[in-house]
Amino acid sequence: MNIEFDLIQDKIEFFEARDLQTLEKKINEQIGHNKSILLAVHSVSHNVSLDEKGHRLYSAVVHFKVK
């Protein structure tokens, strides 16, 4: 039996929250998890939108790559 492990080269993750502090907390938590598999942040894109009631929704896309 042959077992092979492939290293993840890059990964894109999406996050959303009702406030910036929660969004930042979610992203920082995932950064910690991805460090353990040798991925670092390559780029971050973010956006703010309003729902039908006028509440803000913060979202972010984080691209992780191998160090």
DAGI-V694090 format. One record per backbone hydrogen bond with DSSP energy under -1.0 kcal/mol. NH is the residue of the N-H (numbers start at 0). CO is the residue of the C=O. E is the energy in kcal/mol with one decimal. If there is no record, write none. Layout:
BEGIN
NH:CO:E
NH:CO:E
END
This chain:
BEGIN
10:63:-2.5
12:61:-2.6
14:59:-2.6
16:57:-2.4
22:18:-2.0
23:19:-2.8
24:20:-2.2
25:21:-2.4
26:22:-2.3
27:23:-2.7
28:24:-2.2
29:25:-1.9
30:26:-2.3
31:27:-1.8
32:28:-1.7
33:29:-2.7
34:30:-1.7
37:34:-1.8
38:33:-2.7
39:64:-3.3
41:62:-3.6
42:62:-1.5
44:60:-2.5
46:58:-2.4
48:56:-2.2
50:54:-2.4
53:50:-1.8
56:48:-2.7
57:16:-2.7
58:46:-2.6
59:14:-2.4
60:44:-2.8
61:12:-2.7
62:42:-2.8
63:10:-3.5
64:39:-2.9
65:8:-2.1
66:37:-1.5
END
